[in-house]
Amino acid sequence: MFRFVAFVCVVGVACSGSGSDDGAADDDAGRSGDGGESESTAGRSGAGVSGTGGNAGEGASAGSQAPPQDAAAPHDTGVAGSAGNTGNTDRPLSEVWAIQATVLARLPGLAEGPSYRKSDGSVFTCARNLIRVAPDGKRYRVAALDCLGTVVLADESLLMTGPMGLLQIRKDNSIAVVAEAANANDLTVAADGTVYFTAGGVHRVTAAGKHDRLSTLMGANGIELDPEGRYLYVSAGRNVMRYETPAKDAPLGPGASFVSNLGTPDGLAFDAQGRLWVAVHLDRAIAVFDTKSGRELGRLPVPVMEPARIQNMAFGGENGDILYATAGNFDQNAVL
């Protein structure tokens, strides 16, 4: 079964589905039932990095403590949501297109970079702060940090991108700057712990902490590795580029356009069958592509109206069959 959950309603815009509207988010004092352990993890499912590499940047340093989590997040009126079971399933795509998104939670500002934590079913997203959304739709502020992308690592620490670059929130609640880069956008993690992220091009941070800027691709935005780790996909402008994943310490090759003339592609995600899902920002839809042929298989509409847009998405759920999407804009509150 495939489910589609979207953080997609905005003020004054009707959307399908129902969601929690619980006012200001609470600070996250820990996972339910864990005795109040400090909340410190978020992101898409990732392989894991040490987090000790890279130089500490201004405003945060290795071993510095996360911001206090005892103040309510700003009041919001946007909505976040989810979309039916999708990815890890043999269900025909023709049935997937008919699924209606449901709203999971309302979020303040522009929601970005969702990711899923399997251990408790939480979804992490960036919306003025780093936010955790519980399965019941209740929201908690994890950290008062601006961010754009998240990945949950194997040890349940969190990698995230933001104005300072690539950061890691460790399980002891300390924050480290893994790599400095102005306005880092999105990220993906390889099986060997190598992190690729976008920030005025494509960057790489090895598990040992070596940071290289691999390209100056103009407008580099969403980034994702295919399930086999063979190719690296990057959205930029109206195109999605495909590169062979470079060997250790090797440069990034020239790449080629995988698909062009889209309505501004943003976030990217792969399902269990190796199909590429692309958040088509201006079209308020998610396009699905066969990566072998390059053929577009269809589109899943996101239930938002002008001027709202879809930003990003991630697969989650116990079986990887729930697609979580963020949508909204800078002027009106967003939804998951």
LOLUMPA-139804 format. One record per residue: x, y, z of N, C-alpha, C in turn; residue in three letters. Coordinates in pm, whole numbers. Layout:
REM LOLUMPA-139804
TORGU   n.xx   n.yy   n.zz  ca.xx  ca.yy  ca.zz   c.xx   c.yy   c.zz resn
TORGU      X      Y      Z      X      Y      Z      X      Y      Z  ala
...
***
This chain:
REM LOLUMPA-139804
TORGU   n.xx   n.yy   n.zz  ca.xx  ca.yy  ca.zz   c.xx   c.yy   c.zz resn
TORGU     84   -119      0      0      0      0     88    124      0  met
TORGU     48    225    -74    125    349    -85     44    464    -25  phe
TORGU    109    545     57     42    661    115    119    787     78  arg
TORGU     45    896     62    104   1025     28     67   1125    135  phe
TORGU    167   1174    208    145   1272    314    216   1400    274  val
TORGU    145   1513    280    206   1637    236    186   1748    335  ala
TORGU    293   1823    362    281   1946    438    252   2052    333  phe
TORGU    122   2072    301     95   2152    182     -9   2261    191  val
TORGU    -89   2275    295   -191   2378    299   -131   2513    337  cys
TORGU   -186   2620    284   -140   2753    322   -260   2837    362  val
TORGU   -234   2951    423   -341   3038    469   -432   3076    354  val
TORGU   -560   3058    374   -657   3099    273   -669   3005    155  gly
TORGU   -599   2891    161   -602   2797     49   -660   2665    100  val
TORGU   -762   2617     32   -820   2489     71   -731   2377     24  ala
TORGU   -723   2270    102   -647   2154     58   -718   2029    105  cys
TORGU   -693   1919     36   -758   1795     72   -690   1736    194  ser
TORGU   -761   1648    261   -705   1582    378   -732   1662    504  gly
TORGU   -695   1604    615   -711   1672    743   -581   1664    817  ser
TORGU   -558   1758    907   -431   1757    979   -444   1824   1114  gly
TORGU   -337   1814   1188   -332   1875   1320   -311   2024   1308  ser
TORGU   -389   2100   1384   -368   2245   1392   -356   2278   1540  asp
TORGU   -235   2255   1593   -219   2263   1737   -147   2389   1781  asp
TORGU   -152   2494   1699    -91   2620   1739     59   2610   1741  gly
TORGU    121   2681   1835    266   2685   1841    322   2548   1875  ala
TORGU    438   2517   1817    501   2390   1844    563   2391   1983  ala
TORGU    563   2274   2046    630   2261   2174    778   2235   2149  asp
TORGU    861   2267   2249   1000   2228   2238   1011   2080   2261  asp
TORGU   1106   2019   2190   1119   1874   2194   1207   1833   2311  asp
TORGU   1146   1781   2412   1221   1740   2531   1262   1595   2523  ala
TORGU   1232   1531   2413   1270   1391   2398   1161   1312   2333  gly
TORGU   1194   1191   2291   1095   1104   2229    998   1053   2333  arg
TORGU    877   1027   2288    776    975   2379    819    841   2433  ser
TORGU    816    830   2565    846    702   2627    992    677   2652  gly
TORGU   1080    773   2624   1221    745   2642   1278    812   2767  asp
TORGU   1190    858   2855   1237    915   2979   1289   1056   2965  gly
TORGU   1250   1124   2856   1288   1263   2843   1425   1285   2782  gly
TORGU   1477   1190   2707   1606   1208   2640   1600   1327   2547  glu
TORGU   1705   1406   2544   1707   1526   2458   1692   1487   2314  ser
TORGU   1607   1561   2243   1585   1536   2101   1704   1589   2022  glu
TORGU   1762   1507   1935   1879   1556   1863   1897   1494   1726  ser
TORGU   1795   1428   1672   1814   1364   1544   1708   1404   1446  thr
TORGU   1746   1402   1317   1653   1437   1212   1710   1400   1078  ala
TORGU   1625   1398    972   1677   1385    838   1623   1268    761  gly
TORGU   1657   1264    634   1627   1148    554   1714   1033    598  arg
TORGU   1672    913    571   1751    799    613   1885    802    544  ser
TORGU   1992    792    622   2126    802    566   2216    693    618  gly
TORGU   2336    681    561   2426    575    599   2510    611    720  ala
TORGU   2538    738    737   2613    778    855   2748    837    823  gly
TORGU   2787    941    895   2920    999    885   2969   1023   1026  val
TORGU   3098   1040   1040   3152   1056   1173   3113   1189   1235  ser
TORGU   3101   1293   1153   3066   1425   1203   3182   1496   1267  gly
TORGU   3299   1433   1272   3414   1498   1332   3499   1568   1228  thr
TORGU   3473   1543   1103   3553   1606   1000   3511   1749    979  gly
TORGU   3596   1826    914   3564   1964    885   3602   2055    999  gly
TORGU   3627   2180    967   3664   2277   1068   3541   2339   1130  asn
TORGU   3547   2367   1257   3436   2434   1323   3423   2574   1268  ala
TORGU   3297   2617   1245   3274   2748   1187   3229   2848   1292  gly
TORGU   3212   2970   1252   3166   3074   1342   3023   3044   1384  glu
TORGU   2993   3067   1509   2857   3048   1558   2830   2908   1607  gly
TORGU   2920   2812   1579   2906   2676   1629   3041   2611   1622  ala
TORGU   3066   2518   1710   3194   2449   1708   3174   2308   1757  ser
TORGU   3269   2221   1722   3260   2083   1767   3252   2081   1918  ala
TORGU   3149   2014   1968   3132   2005   2112   3048   2116   2170  gly
TORGU   3008   2215   2090   2921   2320   2144   2783   2264   2167  ser
TORGU   2710   2322   2258   2579   2268   2294   2470   2326   2205  gln
TORGU   2369   2244   2182   2255   2288   2102   2182   2398   2177  ala
TORGU   2110   2483   2105   2036   2592   2169   1934   2537   2268  pro
TORGU   1899   2615   2370   1796   2572   2465   1667   2539   2393  pro
TORGU   1594   2442   2446   1471   2397   2381   1353   2414   2475  gln
TORGU   1343   2530   2537   1239   2550   2637   1145   2664   2603  asp
TORGU   1145   2704   2475   1054   2811   2434    970   2762   2317  ala
TORGU    845   2802   2316    755   2757   2209    796   2816   2077  ala
TORGU    778   2739   1971    805   2788   1836    699   2890   1800  ala
TORGU    727   2976   1699    630   3079   1661    496   3020   1622  pro
TORGU    391   3096   1647    257   3052   1608    251   3037   1457  his
TORGU    178   2939   1411    170   2915   1267     27   2892   1226  asp
TORGU      1   2912   1099   -131   2881   1044   -121   2798    917  thr
TORGU     -2   2763    878     15   2677    762    -16   2534    799  gly
TORGU     -9   2444    702    -40   2304    729     62   2214    663  val
TORGU    101   2106    729    190   2008    670    112   1881    646  ala
TORGU    155   1798    553     74   1681    523    152   1564    472  gly
TORGU     84   1454    442    150   1334    396     77   1278    277  ser
TORGU    146   1195    201     85   1140     84    100    991     84  ala
TORGU      0    922     45    -16    779     52    106    693     31  gly
TORGU     89    564     54    199    470     39    242    467   -107  asn
TORGU    374    483   -128    420    500   -264    543    421   -300  thr
TORGU    649    437   -228    780    397   -277    811    250   -274  gly
TORGU    811    187   -157    852     48   -145    732    -42   -168  asn
TORGU    686    -46   -291    564   -119   -322    562   -158   -468  thr
TORGU    494   -266   -499    476   -307   -638    343   -258   -693  asp
TORGU    276   -173   -617    148   -120   -660    165    -44   -791  arg
TORGU     77    -65   -891     91      6  -1018     87    156   -998  pro
TORGU    170    228  -1072    172    373  -1059     39    434  -1099  leu
TORGU    -36    365  -1186   -166    416  -1226   -259    431  -1106  ser
TORGU   -241    346  -1004   -318    358   -881   -262    467   -792  glu
TORGU   -132    487   -796    -70    590   -713   -120    727   -751  val
TORGU   -137    752   -881   -178    886   -926   -314    926   -870  trp
TORGU   -396    828   -833   -531    858   -784   -534    886   -634  ala
TORGU   -422    866   -564   -419    885   -420   -426   1033   -385  ile
TORGU   -505   1066   -285   -516   1202   -238   -424   1224   -118  gln
TORGU   -354   1336   -120   -265   1368     -9   -345   1399    117  ala
TORGU   -289   1365    230   -347   1402    358   -251   1496    430  thr
TORGU   -303   1584    511   -222   1682    581   -176   1627    715  val
TORGU    -48   1634    741      7   1584    866     19   1694    971  leu
TORGU     68   1812    935     88   1918   1034     97   2054    968  ala
TORGU     61   2157   1044     78   2295    999    215   2343   1044  arg
TORGU    280   2421    958    415   2468    989    427   2617    963  leu
TORGU    514   2685   1035    535   2828   1011    634   2850    897  pro
TORGU    609   2952    815    706   2989    713    717   2889    601  gly
TORGU    834   2884    541    860   2795    428    916   2663    478  leu
TORGU    845   2554    454    890   2422    499    982   2361    394  ala
TORGU   1088   2296    439   1188   2237    350   1244   2109    410  glu
TORGU   1318   2036    327   1405   1928    369   1350   1823    462  gly
TORGU   1236   1755    431   1183   1654    523   1268   1528    524  pro
TORGU   1264   1457    636   1329   1327    645   1261   1247    755  ser
TORGU   1281   1117    753   1203   1025    837   1293    948    933  tyr
TORGU   1249    935   1058   1320    851   1155   1236    728   1183  arg
TORGU   1288    614   1146   1210    491   1152   1183    445   1295  lys
TORGU   1274    474   1388   1261    421   1523   1132    466   1593  ser
TORGU   1084    586   1562    961    633   1627    862    695   1530  asp
TORGU    890    689   1399    795    740   1301    791    890   1290  gly
TORGU    889    960   1346    892   1106   1337    941   1153   1201  ser
TORGU    893   1269   1161    942   1336   1041   1008   1467   1084  val
TORGU   1127   1492   1032   1198   1616   1060   1188   1708    939  phe
TORGU   1176   1836    965   1166   1932    856   1220   2066    903  thr
TORGU   1252   2150    808   1303   2284    836   1193   2385    809  cys
TORGU   1157   2463    911   1055   2566    896   1084   2675    998  ala
TORGU   1178   2762    964   1231   2866   1053   1318   2807   1163  arg
TORGU   1284   2691   1210   1362   2614   1306   1369   2470   1256  asn
TORGU   1450   2390   1322   1447   2246   1297   1331   2189   1376  leu
TORGU   1236   2127   1305   1110   2081   1364   1099   1930   1352  ile
TORGU   1052   1866   1460   1014   1725   1453    863   1715   1458  arg
TORGU    805   1640   1365    661   1617   1361    635   1472   1401  val
TORGU    565   1453   1510    534   1318   1558    428   1255   1469  ala
TORGU    412   1123   1476    311   1055   1392    170   1109   1409  pro
TORGU    139   1165   1528      5   1220   1551     -8   1363   1500  asp
TORGU     97   1417   1438     93   1552   1383    140   1660   1479  gly
TORGU    166   1625   1605    213   1727   1699    357   1765   1666  lys
TORGU    385   1896   1678    515   1948   1637    600   1985   1757  arg
TORGU    731   1961   1742    827   1996   1846    946   2068   1781  tyr
TORGU    993   2172   1846   1112   2239   1797   1235   2168   1853  arg
TORGU   1317   2116   1764   1438   2045   1804   1549   2144   1835  val
TORGU   1567   2244   1747   1674   2342   1766   1636   2471   1695  ala
TORGU   1677   2582   1752   1651   2713   1693   1758   2744   1589  ala
TORGU   1761   2663   1485   1858   2676   1379   1787   2681   1245  leu
TORGU   1826   2773   1161   1772   2781   1026   1835   2671    943  asp
TORGU   1755   2600    868   1809   2490    787   1725   2472    661  cys
TORGU   1778   2395    566   1708   2368    441   1697   2220    409  leu
TORGU   1790   2140    457   1787   1997    429   1825   1917    552  gly
TORGU   1772   1795    565   1804   1708    678   1824   1565    631  thr
TORGU   1907   1492    704   1925   1348    682   1945   1282    818  val
TORGU   1870   1177    844   1889   1097    965   1993    991    935  val
TORGU   2097    987   1015   2204    890    996   2173    759   1069  leu
TORGU   2256    659   1042   2232    527   1100   2235    530   1252  ala
TORGU   2317    619   1311   2322    629   1457   2218    724   1513  asp
TORGU   2128    772   1426   2019    863   1459   2066   1003   1498  glu
TORGU   2190   1035   1469   2228   1175   1473   2176   1241   1346  ser
TORGU   2184   1372   1341   2124   1446   1229   2228   1525   1153  leu
TORGU   2224   1515   1021   2297   1606    935   2197   1706    879  leu
TORGU   2238   1832    870   2149   1930    809   2230   2039    740  met
TORGU   2171   2096    637   2231   2206    563   2162   2336    600  thr
TORGU   2239   2445    593   2183   2575    626   2279   2687    593  gly
TORGU   2256   2806    645   2339   2923    611   2487   2907    638  pro
TORGU   2523   2829    743   2664   2812    777   2731   2698    701  met
TORGU   2652   2610    639   2708   2496    568   2645   2367    613  gly
TORGU   2728   2265    631   2682   2132    671   2707   2115    820  leu
TORGU   2600   2090    896   2608   2075   1041   2565   1935   1081  leu
TORGU   2612   1892   1198   2566   1767   1256   2522   1792   1399  gln
TORGU   2402   1746   1433   2354   1746   1571   2371   1603   1622  ile
TORGU   2463   1587   1715   2495   1454   1766   2393   1411   1871  arg
TORGU   2401   1284   1910   2305   1230   2006   2323   1291   2144  lys
TORGU   2443   1344   2173   2461   1409   2302   2415   1555   2298  asp
TORGU   2350   1592   2187   2292   1725   2169   2395   1833   2136  asn
TORGU   2520   1793   2112   2621   1890   2070   2610   1913   1920  ser
TORGU   2658   2027   1876   2649   2065   1735   2790   2084   1681  ile
TORGU   2817   2030   1563   2946   2049   1498   2925   2100   1356  ala
TORGU   3011   2190   1314   3013   2231   1174   3102   2132   1100  val
TORGU   3044   2051   1017   3118   1949    942   3191   2012    824  val
TORGU   3125   2107    756   3187   2176    642   3127   2314    630  ala
TORGU   3213   2414    613   3167   2551    596   3134   2576    449  glu
TORGU   3018   2633    424   2976   2670    289   2855   2761    303  ala
TORGU   2860   2874    240   2750   2970    253   2623   2916    190  ala
TORGU   2516   2920    267   2382   2887    217   2374   2748    155  asn
TORGU   2418   2648    229   2405   2510    182   2257   2475    171  ala
TORGU   2220   2401     68   2080   2378     36   2032   2238     68  asn
TORGU   2073   2140    -11   2022   2003      6   2141   1909     18  asp
TORGU   2113   1784     59   2221   1690     82   2176   1547     62  leu
TORGU   2275   1458     43   2250   1315     33   2373   1244     86  thr
TORGU   2356   1122    137   2466   1049    200   2485    914    132  val
TORGU   2611    883     94   2644    757     29   2661    647    133  ala
TORGU   2663    523     87   2675    408    177   2805    410    255  ala
TORGU   2912    470    199   3040    475    269   3053    595    361  asp
TORGU   2945    671    378   2946    786    467   2982    917    401  gly
TORGU   3014    914    271   3043   1039    200   2916   1120    187  thr
TORGU   2926   1249    214   2811   1340    203   2830   1429     81  val
TORGU   2728   1441      0   2725   1535   -111   2618   1640    -79  tyr
TORGU   2652   1767    -99   2552   1871    -75   2570   1985   -174  phe
TORGU   2466   2065   -189   2469   2177   -282   2484   2308   -207  thr
TORGU   2570   2394   -261   2592   2528   -206   2674   2603   -310  ala
TORGU   2607   2670   -405   2680   2734   -512   2757   2635   -595  gly
TORGU   2702   2518   -614   2766   2407   -683   2747   2279   -603  gly
TORGU   2829   2179   -632   2822   2050   -565   2945   2032   -477  val
TORGU   2923   1995   -351   3031   1974   -255   3033   1828   -210  his
TORGU   3152   1784   -166   3167   1649   -112   3244   1656     20  arg
TORGU   3196   1582    119   3268   1566    245   3283   1416    269  val
TORGU   3407   1369    276   3430   1226    298   3403   1191    444  thr
TORGU   3395   1061    471   3375   1016    609   3491   1058    698  ala
TORGU   3608   1082    637   3724   1128    714   3723   1278    735  ala
TORGU   3628   1348    674   3614   1491    695   3674   1580    589  gly
TORGU   3726   1524    481   3783   1607    375   3672   1672    294  lys
TORGU   3680   1803    279   3576   1880    210   3631   1932     78  his
TORGU   3559   1903    -32   3596   1952   -164   3473   2011   -231  asp
TORGU   3493   2118   -304   3388   2170   -391   3411   2108   -528  arg
TORGU   3318   2025   -571   3336   1947   -692   3295   2020   -819  leu
TORGU   3202   2113   -807   3156   2186   -926   3102   2321   -886  ser
TORGU   3087   2407   -983   3026   2539   -963   2895   2547  -1040  thr
TORGU   2826   2433  -1052   2700   2427  -1125   2606   2537  -1079  leu
TORGU   2570   2625  -1169   2484   2738  -1134   2344   2689  -1097  met
TORGU   2294   2736   -986   2159   2702   -943   2144   2564   -885  gly
TORGU   2255   2497   -850   2245   2362   -793   2152   2364   -672  ala
TORGU   2058   2271   -668   1952   2275   -568   1934   2138   -503  asn
TORGU   1838   2059   -549   1818   1926   -495   1930   1833   -537  gly
TORGU   1960   1733   -453   2067   1638   -485   2032   1503   -426  ile
TORGU   2058   1396   -501   2026   1262   -453   2110   1159   -528  glu
TORGU   2155   1057   -455   2221    941   -514   2117    836   -548  leu
TORGU   2141    761   -657   2050    652   -686   2075    538   -586  asp
TORGU   1982    443   -576   1995    338   -473   2123    257   -483  pro
TORGU   2180    244   -601   2304    169   -618   2427    255   -594  glu
TORGU   2408    386   -578   2521    474   -558   2605    497   -682  gly
TORGU   2549    466   -797   2626    478   -922   2621    619   -978  arg
TORGU   2504    682   -967   2486    815  -1025   2441    915   -919  tyr
TORGU   2482   1040   -940   2444   1152   -857   2356   1244   -940  leu
TORGU   2236   1272   -892   2140   1358   -964   2132   1492   -892  tyr
TORGU   2133   1600   -971   2130   1735   -916   2031   1819   -996  val
TORGU   1936   1883   -927   1845   1974   -996   1909   2113  -1000  ser
TORGU   1893   2180  -1114   1951   2313  -1132   1873   2385  -1242  ala
TORGU   1823   2503  -1209   1745   2576  -1309   1620   2499  -1347  gly
TORGU   1606   2468  -1475   1492   2388  -1524   1533   2246  -1558  arg
TORGU   1652   2206  -1515   1706   2076  -1552   1737   1990  -1431  asn
TORGU   1748   1859  -1457   1806   1766  -1360   1928   1705  -1428  val
TORGU   2045   1726  -1368   2169   1674  -1422   2200   1538  -1360  met
TORGU   2273   1455  -1437   2317   1325  -1385   2468   1313  -1403  arg
TORGU   2537   1275  -1294   2681   1258  -1295   2715   1117  -1248  tyr
TORGU   2821   1060  -1301   2873    938  -1243   2931    972  -1107  glu
TORGU   2896    893  -1006   2947    920   -872   3099    906   -874  thr
TORGU   3172   1008   -836   3318   1001   -844   3377    903   -744  pro
TORGU   3489    842   -782   3562    756   -690   3621    843   -579  ala
TORGU   3670    780   -475   3726    852   -361   3833    950   -406  lys
TORGU   3818   1075   -367   3912   1185   -398   3918   1221   -546  asp
TORGU   3838   1154   -630   3837   1186   -773   3747   1306   -800  ala
TORGU   3774   1381   -907   3687   1494   -940   3553   1447   -995  pro
TORGU   3459   1538  -1001   3329   1508  -1060   3338   1524  -1210  leu
TORGU   3286   1427  -1283   3290   1432  -1428   3198   1539  -1483  gly
TORGU   3193   1551  -1616   3113   1659  -1678   2963   1644  -1660  pro
TORGU   2915   1522  -1649   2771   1502  -1633   2694   1529  -1761  gly
TORGU   2565   1502  -1755   2477   1522  -1870   2338   1553  -1819  ala
TORGU   2259   1619  -1902   2123   1650  -1864   2039   1523  -1866  ser
TORGU   1977   1489  -1752   1888   1374  -1747   1750   1412  -1796  phe
TORGU   1700   1526  -1752   1572   1577  -1800   1581   1730  -1799  val
TORGU   1517   1792  -1897   1525   1938  -1910   1386   1998  -1926  ser
TORGU   1382   2130  -1915   1260   2208  -1936   1146   2170  -1841  asn
TORGU   1183   2141  -1715   1082   2120  -1612   1045   2255  -1550  leu
TORGU    935   2257  -1478    891   2379  -1411    967   2402  -1283  gly
TORGU   1097   2419  -1294   1189   2442  -1182   1190   2324  -1085  thr
TORGU   1266   2220  -1117   1277   2107  -1025   1349   2147   -897  pro
TORGU   1305   2089   -786   1363   2121   -656   1413   1991   -593  asp
TORGU   1346   1943   -488   1392   1824   -419   1378   1697   -501  gly
TORGU   1464   1598   -471   1467   1471   -542   1459   1356   -441  leu
TORGU   1403   1244   -485   1398   1125   -399   1386   1001   -487  ala
TORGU   1445    891   -442   1433    763   -512   1344    670   -432  phe
TORGU   1260    592   -504   1182    489   -436   1258    357   -442  asp
TORGU   1200    253   -383   1268    124   -373   1289     58   -508  ala
TORGU   1211     98   -608   1226     42   -743   1326    120   -828  gln
TORGU   1390    221   -770   1489    298   -844   1432    406   -932  gly
TORGU   1304    439   -914   1244    549   -990   1276    681   -922  arg
TORGU   1301    784  -1003   1335    915   -950   1210   1001   -940  leu
TORGU   1185   1053   -820   1072   1143   -795   1127   1284   -785  trp
TORGU   1068   1376   -858   1116   1513   -868   1007   1609   -826  val
TORGU   1036   1693   -727    942   1798   -687    950   1910   -790  ala
TORGU    844   1925   -870    843   2027   -975    778   2152   -916  val
TORGU    864   2241   -872    827   2355   -789    711   2436   -848  his
TORGU    728   2486   -968    628   2576  -1027    501   2504  -1069  leu
TORGU    510   2375  -1098    394   2300  -1143    311   2243  -1029  asp
TORGU    360   2258   -904    289   2205   -787    256   2057   -805  arg
TORGU    359   1983   -845    340   1840   -872    471   1766   -850  ala
TORGU    460   1635   -836    578   1549   -824    582   1461   -949  ile
TORGU    688   1473  -1027    704   1395  -1149    789   1272  -1119  ala
TORGU    754   1159  -1178    825   1034  -1155    888    988  -1287  val
TORGU   1018    952  -1280   1093    917  -1400   1155    779  -1389  phe
TORGU   1156    708  -1502   1233    585  -1516   1376    627  -1550  asp
TORGU   1472    592  -1465   1608    643  -1485   1682    571  -1597  thr
TORGU   1634    455  -1638   1700    384  -1748   1665    447  -1882  lys
TORGU   1538    479  -1901   1494    535  -2029   1485    686  -2027  ser
TORGU   1478    745  -1907   1458    888  -1896   1313    930  -1916  gly
TORGU   1224    832  -1932   1083    861  -1961   1010    905  -1834  arg
TORGU    928   1008  -1847    842   1048  -1737    724    952  -1729  glu
TORGU    703    893  -1613    599    792  -1595    465    851  -1555  leu
TORGU    467    972  -1500    343   1036  -1459    370   1141  -1353  gly
TORGU    262   1203  -1307    275   1309  -1207    171   1293  -1097  arg
TORGU    216   1323   -977    130   1321   -860    106   1466   -819  leu
TORGU    -17   1517   -834    -43   1656   -798    -36   1679   -648  pro
TORGU     17   1794   -609     19   1833   -468    -94   1934   -449  val
TORGU   -184   1911   -353   -306   1991   -343   -284   2130   -283  pro
TORGU   -212   2214   -357   -197   2354   -319   -226   2441   -440  val
TORGU   -267   2563   -415   -299   2657   -521   -203   2774   -517  met
TORGU   -204   2855   -622   -121   2975   -626   -140   3056   -499  glu
TORGU    -32   3113   -443    105   3111   -493    191   3003   -431  pro
TORGU    131   2903   -369    208   2799   -302    284   2713   -401  ala
TORGU    392   2653   -356    476   2567   -438    519   2445   -356  arg
TORGU    559   2338   -425    619   2225   -356    770   2244   -353  ile
TORGU    831   2213   -238    975   2228   -224   1051   2095   -226  gln
TORGU   1014   2005   -139   1097   1885   -124   1013   1769    -74  asn
TORGU   1074   1651    -62   1002   1532    -21   1100   1426     23  met
TORGU   1050   1323     90   1131   1210    133   1040   1092    159  ala
TORGU   1090    973    132   1015    852    163   1039    812    307  phe
TORGU    937    752    366    947    705    504    843    598    530  gly
TORGU    810    580    656    717    474    693    792    346    722  gly
TORGU    727    257    793    788    131    832    842     54    713  glu
TORGU    771     60    600    811    -13    480    862     79    369  asn
TORGU    890    205    404    939    298    302    836    332    198  gly
TORGU    707    321    232    601    339    132    516    462    157  asp
TORGU    566    555    237    496    682    259    584    795    207  ile
TORGU    526    880    126    598    994     72    557   1119    148  leu
TORGU    653   1184    211    629   1308    285    678   1425    200  tyr
TORGU    594   1527    185    629   1640    100    605   1771    174  ala
TORGU    687   1870    146    670   2005    202    633   2102     92  thr
TORGU    542   2194    123    499   2291     23    459   2420     92  ala
TORGU    448   2527     14    415   2658     66    493   2764    -11  gly
TORGU    514   2880     50    600   2981    -10    653   3072     99  asn
TORGU    732   3173     60    796   3258    160    695   3352    227  phe
TORGU    583   3379    163    490   3478    214    375   3418    294  asp
TORGU    346   3291    268    235   3227    338    285   3100    404  gln
TORGU    223   3062    513    271   2949    590    258   2820    512  asn
TORGU    342   2724    550    358   2604    472    296   2484    538  ala
TORGU    299   2372    469    243   2250    521    334   2133    492  val
TORGU    314   2029    571    383   1901    550    277   1796    524  leu
***
